[in-house]
């Protein structure tokens, strides 16, 4: 057990707190570790494990997990997308460093950018939910807010656009984030 309670947070929220506490790499262009810990942890979430489980193994002191996961079955995509869609981004922002928590979102987007994800309702729900939450976390007079609000009001959020341009949206959100979401703590439990 990693000090998490299933009653406290969603598994993706717990994962983000663990990643923040242990300072996992989230750099999408990293060629040193390839976000080893986070990618293996996402695969474990997709398999139904959570950081609250006593048999959770992913931690900073371990590096021998095998090849970095690059593919997800349809069932894994559905499970991971559901978990992530139910996550409270404000909770993650309060409990993780800025902009690290945006990097965690970027990793989910890049890991799930697969044909099964693009075809499913889970994709639409995750895309809508994260756009909705992020739009409430940026300055209302910002370009990020305008872009996200237009997508949400037009119904376009449910098409692959959000996942085709994740870095663009996250970079806009990072620049235009309200101050209260840039003050997160490091892995607070």
C-alpha positions as CSV (number, residue, x, y, z in Angstrom):
1,X,0.0,0.0,0.0
2,X,1.3,3.4,-0.9
3,X,-0.6,5.4,1.7
4,X,-3.7,5.8,-0.5
5,X,-7.2,5.0,0.2
6,X,-9.7,4.1,-2.6
7,X,-12.2,6.2,-0.7
8,X,-10.1,9.4,-1.0
9,X,-9.4,9.7,-4.7
10,X,-9.8,8.3,-8.1
11,X,-7.0,5.9,-9.1
12,X,-5.6,8.3,-11.7
13,X,-5.6,11.1,-9.1
14,X,-3.6,8.7,-6.8
15,X,-1.2,7.9,-9.6
16,X,-0.5,11.6,-10.2
17,X,0.1,12.1,-6.5
18,X,2.5,9.2,-6.4
19,X,4.3,10.5,-9.6
20,X,4.6,13.9,-8.0
21,X,5.9,12.6,-4.7
22,X,8.5,10.4,-6.4
23,X,9.2,13.0,-9.2
24,X,8.6,10.7,-12.1
25,X,9.5,11.9,-15.6
26,X,6.7,13.3,-17.7
27,X,8.7,14.9,-20.4
28,X,7.1,13.7,-23.6
29,X,10.4,14.0,-25.5
30,X,12.5,12.3,-22.9
31,X,15.0,9.8,-24.5
32,X,16.6,8.8,-21.2
33,X,13.8,6.9,-19.5
34,X,10.8,7.4,-21.9
35,X,8.5,8.1,-18.9
36,X,9.1,4.5,-17.8
37,X,7.3,4.7,-14.5
38,X,4.3,6.6,-15.7
39,X,3.8,4.5,-18.8
40,X,4.0,1.2,-16.8
41,X,1.7,2.7,-14.1
42,X,-0.9,3.6,-16.8
43,X,-0.8,0.1,-18.1
44,X,-1.3,-1.2,-14.6
45,X,-4.3,1.1,-14.2
46,X,-5.6,-0.2,-17.5
47,X,-5.3,-3.7,-16.1
48,X,-7.3,-2.8,-13.1
49,X,-4.6,-2.2,-10.5
50,X,-4.4,1.1,-8.5
51,X,-1.8,2.7,-6.3
52,X,-4.0,1.9,-3.3
53,X,-3.6,-1.8,-4.0
54,X,-1.2,-3.8,-1.7
55,X,0.3,-5.4,-4.8
56,X,1.0,-2.1,-6.6
57,X,4.7,-2.4,-7.7
58,X,5.5,0.8,-9.7
59,X,7.7,3.1,-7.8
60,X,10.8,5.3,-8.4
61,X,13.2,2.7,-7.0
62,X,12.2,0.1,-9.6
63,X,13.2,0.2,-13.2
64,X,13.1,-3.4,-14.3
65,X,9.5,-3.7,-15.5
66,X,10.3,-4.9,-19.0
67,X,9.6,-3.1,-22.3
68,X,7.7,0.2,-22.1
69,X,4.0,-0.5,-22.9
70,X,3.0,0.9,-26.3
71,X,-0.3,-0.9,-27.0
72,X,-3.5,-1.3,-25.1
73,X,-6.4,-3.7,-25.7
74,X,-9.9,-2.3,-26.2
75,X,-10.8,-3.4,-22.7
76,X,-7.7,-1.6,-21.3
77,X,-8.5,1.5,-23.3
78,X,-12.0,1.5,-22.0
79,X,-11.0,1.0,-18.4
80,X,-8.2,3.6,-18.5
81,X,-10.3,6.2,-20.3
82,X,-13.2,5.7,-17.8
83,X,-10.8,6.1,-14.8
84,X,-9.2,9.3,-16.3
85,X,-12.6,10.8,-17.3
86,X,-13.7,10.4,-13.7
87,X,-10.6,12.1,-12.3
88,X,-10.9,15.6,-10.8
89,X,-8.2,17.7,-12.5
90,X,-8.6,20.3,-9.7
91,X,-7.7,17.6,-7.1
92,X,-4.7,16.7,-9.2
93,X,-3.6,20.3,-9.6
94,X,-3.9,20.9,-5.8
95,X,-1.8,17.9,-5.0
96,X,0.9,18.0,-7.7
97,X,3.5,20.4,-8.9
98,X,2.7,22.8,-11.8
99,X,3.2,22.2,-14.7
100,X,3.9,18.5,-13.9
101,X,0.2,17.6,-13.6
102,X,-0.4,18.9,-17.1
103,X,2.5,16.6,-18.3
104,X,0.7,13.7,-16.7
105,X,-2.4,14.6,-18.8
106,X,-0.2,14.8,-21.8
107,X,1.1,11.3,-21.1
108,X,-2.4,9.8,-20.9
109,X,-3.3,11.5,-24.2
110,X,-0.2,10.2,-26.0
111,X,-0.5,6.7,-24.5
112,X,-4.2,6.4,-25.5
113,X,-3.8,7.9,-29.0
114,X,-4.6,4.5,-30.6
115,X,-7.3,3.4,-33.0
116,X,-9.4,1.6,-30.3
117,X,-9.5,4.9,-28.3
118,X,-10.5,7.0,-31.3
119,X,-13.4,4.7,-32.0
120,X,-14.9,4.5,-28.6
121,X,-17.5,6.4,-26.5
122,X,-14.8,6.4,-23.8
123,X,-12.7,8.7,-25.9
124,X,-15.6,11.1,-26.4
125,X,-16.3,11.2,-22.7
126,X,-12.7,11.7,-21.7
127,X,-12.2,14.4,-24.3
128,X,-15.3,16.2,-23.3
129,X,-14.7,15.9,-19.5
130,X,-11.0,17.0,-19.7
131,X,-11.8,19.9,-22.0
132,X,-14.7,21.0,-19.7
133,X,-12.5,20.8,-16.6
134,X,-9.5,22.5,-18.1
135,X,-11.7,25.3,-19.5
136,X,-12.7,26.1,-15.9
137,X,-9.1,26.3,-14.8
138,X,-7.8,28.9,-17.2
139,X,-8.4,32.6,-17.2
140,X,-11.9,33.4,-18.7
141,X,-10.5,36.1,-21.0
142,X,-7.7,33.9,-22.4
143,X,-7.2,32.3,-25.8
144,X,-7.2,28.8,-24.1
145,X,-10.6,29.5,-22.6
146,X,-12.0,30.8,-25.9
147,X,-10.7,27.8,-27.9
148,X,-11.9,25.2,-25.4
149,X,-15.3,26.9,-24.9
150,X,-15.9,27.0,-28.6
151,X,-15.1,23.3,-29.0
152,X,-17.4,22.4,-26.1
153,X,-20.3,24.6,-27.3
154,X,-20.0,23.4,-30.9
155,X,-20.0,19.8,-30.0
156,X,-16.6,19.4,-31.7
157,X,-15.0,18.3,-28.4
158,X,-16.1,14.7,-29.1
159,X,-14.1,14.4,-32.3
160,X,-10.4,13.5,-32.3
161,X,-9.3,17.1,-32.5
162,X,-8.4,17.4,-28.8
163,X,-6.3,14.3,-29.0
164,X,-4.6,15.3,-32.3
165,X,-3.3,18.5,-30.7
166,X,-2.8,17.7,-27.1
167,X,0.4,19.6,-26.6
168,X,-1.1,22.7,-28.2
169,X,-4.1,22.6,-25.8
170,X,-2.0,21.8,-22.8
171,X,0.6,24.6,-23.7
172,X,-2.3,27.1,-24.0
173,X,-3.7,25.9,-20.7
174,X,-0.3,26.2,-19.1
175,X,0.1,29.8,-20.2
176,X,-3.4,30.8,-19.3
177,X,-3.9,28.9,-16.1
178,X,-5.5,30.6,-13.2
179,X,-3.0,31.2,-10.3
180,X,-4.8,28.9,-7.9
181,X,-4.1,25.9,-10.1
182,X,-0.3,26.6,-10.4
183,X,0.3,26.4,-6.6
184,X,0.0,22.6,-6.1
185,X,1.9,20.7,-3.5
186,X,4.3,17.9,-4.1
187,X,2.5,14.6,-3.6
188,X,0.3,15.6,-0.7
189,X,-1.8,12.7,0.6
